């Protein structure tokens, strides 16, 4: 599950993700086969490749590659870094190389292809091309849609993926399932060949969405809003009877067109039982 956010603002890109990874095991019980989920709250889903200082990624969805010996995307980063050239890559080129790398690992591990909806290993890749004025964000899905697709091109805003129901409710003003629930209640079927995106969804978002001036927000506000959405999801899931797929620490980084480029704003660290203090 998990929740990943990429925010494209006029002053920079924000990438943020939680730290929960969920593995499901099948166990035999007297009542039959049971699915037993196990959660781990120290996964790293904010990915940075050494030597590529103006691009990064967050991952969500399928949390590991491998059926018998699963590995997280972060555990593959040394191998991915070794495959990259030394020169600075553009955002789309980086996204394509990331996609090719994980598609190869997915296939080599014998992972299913195709997969059920929502079972892809997804990535949001953000950063700055050389000499570019504003950042770019690309989305890709392993294995079903590996070709990187650019999001919010020519404008500013936030995109998110994973267990995003709470984020969508907060920012769009309604649950993602609302348009279809309305049609079902009114017995109005979705017309075959109806224009996409859904016109009902657009109308609801226009009337109910949070009135956020995306193009106006300074970088600090982009950071604060990203943390708010992640923290609200983590907190509300503590009380809900549902899959609690978002949790652990929030990792967040900014990417700007400055020479510094990628900068961690908050990042979990390795510590002992006393938090590293004597």
Legacy VTK file of the C-alpha trace (Angstrom):
# vtk DataFile Version 3.0
C-alpha trace
ASCII
DATASET POLYDATA
POINTS 278 float
0.000 0.000 0.000
1.747 3.146 1.311
1.287 6.739 0.150
3.658 8.708 -2.061
3.367 12.406 -2.908
5.090 14.542 -5.528
4.459 18.291 -5.362
5.456 20.560 -8.235
5.630 24.150 -7.059
7.062 27.284 -8.657
10.082 27.184 -6.334
10.835 23.476 -6.491
9.747 19.859 -6.326
8.731 18.116 -3.083
8.887 14.315 -2.798
7.432 12.659 0.308
6.504 9.162 1.449
5.700 7.166 4.563
7.796 4.223 5.781
5.363 1.306 6.094
5.813 -1.842 4.023
3.273 -4.669 4.115
3.989 -8.304 3.315
1.166 -10.816 3.040
1.671 -14.464 3.984
-0.769 -17.306 3.423
-1.206 -19.646 6.371
-3.292 -22.803 6.687
-5.865 -22.801 9.491
-8.618 -25.259 10.453
-11.026 -22.849 8.741
-8.998 -22.825 5.524
-6.364 -20.648 3.933
-5.933 -17.266 5.629
-4.054 -14.178 4.471
-1.842 -12.812 7.230
-0.501 -9.278 6.688
2.717 -8.191 8.408
3.802 -4.549 8.506
7.314 -3.105 8.761
7.673 0.609 9.542
11.260 1.311 8.490
11.101 0.958 4.712
12.681 3.695 2.585
10.431 4.763 -0.277
12.108 8.087 -1.052
14.820 7.144 -3.539
17.971 9.103 -4.407
20.654 7.906 -6.824
24.182 9.020 -5.961
25.590 11.301 -8.632
22.152 12.407 -9.868
21.537 15.452 -7.710
18.589 17.012 -9.528
16.177 14.090 -9.638
14.587 11.625 -7.213
11.622 9.296 -6.849
9.051 7.954 -4.432
7.579 4.473 -4.742
4.255 3.049 -3.647
1.996 0.083 -4.381
3.746 -3.294 -4.565
6.440 -3.036 -1.922
8.843 -5.798 -2.938
10.144 -7.860 -5.836
10.539 -11.601 -5.354
8.089 -14.313 -4.370
10.305 -16.342 -2.011
12.951 -13.762 -1.104
11.277 -10.342 -1.469
13.417 -7.209 -1.761
12.331 -3.582 -1.541
13.043 -1.058 -4.320
15.455 0.774 -2.006
17.558 -2.363 -1.580
18.216 -2.341 -5.342
19.502 1.251 -5.458
23.243 0.371 -5.360
22.753 -1.796 -8.460
20.714 0.900 -10.174
23.319 3.556 -9.374
26.057 1.362 -10.873
24.096 1.242 -14.139
23.918 5.021 -14.537
26.342 7.243 -16.459
28.340 9.871 -14.613
26.831 12.820 -16.460
23.668 14.508 -15.248
20.496 12.955 -16.646
17.267 14.676 -17.569
14.179 13.742 -15.599
12.537 11.708 -18.379
15.782 9.872 -19.159
16.233 9.036 -15.471
12.633 7.808 -15.254
13.095 5.615 -18.329
16.288 4.068 -16.935
14.579 3.490 -13.577
11.668 1.810 -15.351
13.917 -0.425 -17.472
15.937 -1.447 -14.432
12.968 -2.472 -12.293
11.161 -4.083 -15.206
14.202 -6.325 -15.706
14.305 -7.197 -11.993
10.554 -7.849 -11.952
10.809 -10.262 -14.883
13.946 -11.998 -13.590
12.253 -12.659 -10.236
9.301 -14.382 -11.902
6.797 -11.802 -10.679
3.296 -11.965 -12.203
2.592 -10.060 -15.399
-0.055 -8.770 -15.793
-1.131 -7.972 -12.252
-4.436 -7.084 -10.648
-5.317 -3.352 -10.489
-3.396 -1.679 -7.695
-0.732 -4.405 -7.546
1.874 -2.571 -9.646
5.114 -1.239 -8.236
4.600 2.446 -8.960
7.050 5.349 -9.036
6.683 9.128 -9.088
9.887 10.642 -10.492
10.522 14.354 -10.058
13.325 16.765 -10.739
14.870 19.376 -13.007
16.302 19.071 -16.481
19.603 20.921 -17.077
18.942 24.665 -17.490
15.191 24.173 -16.968
13.149 26.885 -15.295
10.633 24.579 -13.620
10.583 20.942 -12.562
8.939 17.913 -14.130
7.106 14.904 -12.684
6.722 11.499 -14.336
4.692 8.451 -13.318
5.354 4.809 -14.195
3.951 1.420 -13.208
5.837 -1.886 -13.149
4.845 -4.107 -14.918
1.663 -2.826 -16.614
2.654 0.710 -17.730
6.436 0.958 -17.668
6.650 3.860 -20.133
7.060 7.068 -18.056
4.141 9.470 -18.428
4.499 13.166 -17.565
2.006 14.638 -15.080
0.811 18.258 -14.595
2.894 19.417 -17.546
2.892 23.198 -17.926
1.241 23.813 -14.560
1.731 23.394 -10.812
0.104 21.071 -8.317
0.393 17.840 -6.358
-0.015 14.205 -7.387
-0.188 11.179 -5.146
-0.570 7.440 -5.295
-1.064 4.374 -3.154
-3.599 4.284 -0.347
-4.814 7.762 -1.216
-8.497 7.754 -0.191
-7.960 10.125 2.733
-5.724 12.432 0.684
-8.340 12.599 -2.069
-11.095 13.368 0.438
-9.044 16.191 1.948
-7.922 17.823 -1.288
-10.659 16.946 -3.803
-13.538 17.065 -1.314
-14.939 13.573 -1.959
-13.971 9.911 -1.837
-12.610 8.431 -5.100
-15.531 5.991 -5.143
-18.169 8.752 -4.993
-18.898 9.178 -8.739
-19.613 5.487 -9.231
-21.627 5.268 -5.993
-23.785 8.161 -7.200
-24.410 6.423 -10.531
-25.246 3.155 -8.814
-27.675 4.870 -6.430
-29.420 6.741 -9.251
-29.265 3.730 -11.589
-27.403 5.776 -14.173
-24.843 3.595 -15.974
-21.571 5.025 -17.230
-22.033 5.593 -20.946
-19.818 3.468 -23.152
-17.170 5.636 -24.758
-17.845 8.461 -22.293
-15.127 11.098 -22.265
-12.238 10.646 -19.871
-11.593 11.925 -17.322
-15.042 11.401 -15.875
-17.131 14.611 -16.257
-18.938 13.902 -12.972
-15.602 13.636 -11.198
-14.475 16.927 -12.740
-17.688 18.656 -11.633
-17.361 17.375 -8.070
-13.702 18.344 -7.885
-14.452 21.826 -9.224
-17.255 22.440 -6.716
-15.864 20.594 -3.675
-12.068 20.670 -4.006
-9.896 22.586 -1.557
-9.327 26.127 -2.831
-5.530 25.917 -2.944
-3.623 28.355 -5.202
-0.977 25.811 -6.257
0.934 28.275 -8.442
1.236 30.714 -5.511
2.643 28.425 -2.820
6.227 28.961 -1.666
8.379 25.859 -1.246
7.831 25.782 2.524
4.056 25.649 2.046
4.484 22.777 -0.423
6.487 20.942 2.241
3.921 21.659 4.966
0.985 20.553 2.815
2.706 17.311 1.816
3.448 16.467 5.457
-0.109 17.346 6.458
-1.654 14.951 3.938
0.662 12.102 4.943
0.261 12.726 8.672
-3.535 12.991 8.394
-3.622 9.635 6.594
-1.377 7.949 9.158
-3.354 9.385 12.082
-6.841 8.606 10.777
-5.847 5.030 9.913
-5.085 4.444 13.605
-8.840 4.498 14.294
-10.289 2.918 11.172
-11.191 -0.724 10.599
-9.415 -1.004 7.265
-6.032 -1.791 5.783
-3.540 0.335 7.710
-1.039 0.576 4.888
0.443 4.000 5.673
2.650 4.510 8.711
6.079 4.986 10.193
8.239 8.048 9.720
7.705 10.540 6.912
10.694 11.034 4.617
10.694 14.235 2.566
13.100 15.956 0.198
13.078 19.019 -2.037
14.644 19.392 -5.462
15.420 22.868 -6.802
17.160 24.241 -9.878
20.027 25.483 -7.672
23.428 23.725 -7.718
22.434 21.860 -4.528
19.444 20.236 -6.228
18.209 17.332 -4.073
18.071 18.065 -0.327
16.607 15.950 2.473
14.311 18.031 4.671
13.474 15.196 7.042
14.808 11.655 6.945
14.640 8.793 9.428
17.997 7.679 10.761
19.515 4.499 12.137
19.457 4.428 15.937
19.772 2.071 18.876
17.174 1.448 21.565
17.918 4.812 23.204
17.555 6.721 19.968
21.313 6.995 19.577
21.734 8.825 22.909
23.967 7.579 25.685
LINES 1 279
278 0 1 2 3 4 5 6 7 8 9 10 11 12 13 14 15 16 17 18 19 20 21 22 23 24 25 26 27 28 29 30 31 32 33 34 35 36 37 38 39 40 41 42 43 44 45 46 47 48 49 50 51 52 53 54 55 56 57 58 59 60 61 62 63 64 65 66 67 68 69 70 71 72 73 74 75 76 77 78 79 80 81 82 83 84 85 86 87 88 89 90 91 92 93 94 95 96 97 98 99 100 101 102 103 104 105 106 107 108 109 110 111 112 113 114 115 116 117 118 119 120 121 122 123 124 125 126 127 128 129 130 131 132 133 134 135 136 137 138 139 140 141 142 143 144 145 146 147 148 149 150 151 152 153 154 155 156 157 158 159 160 161 162 163 164 165 166 167 168 169 170 171 172 173 174 175 176 177 178 179 180 181 182 183 184 185 186 187 188 189 190 191 192 193 194 195 196 197 198 199 200 201 202 203 204 205 206 207 208 209 210 211 212 213 214 215 216 217 218 219 220 221 222 223 224 225 226 227 228 229 230 231 232 233 234 235 236 237 238 239 240 241 242 243 244 245 246 247 248 249 250 251 252 253 254 255 256 257 258 259 260 261 262 263 264 265 266 267 268 269 270 271 272 273 274 275 276 277
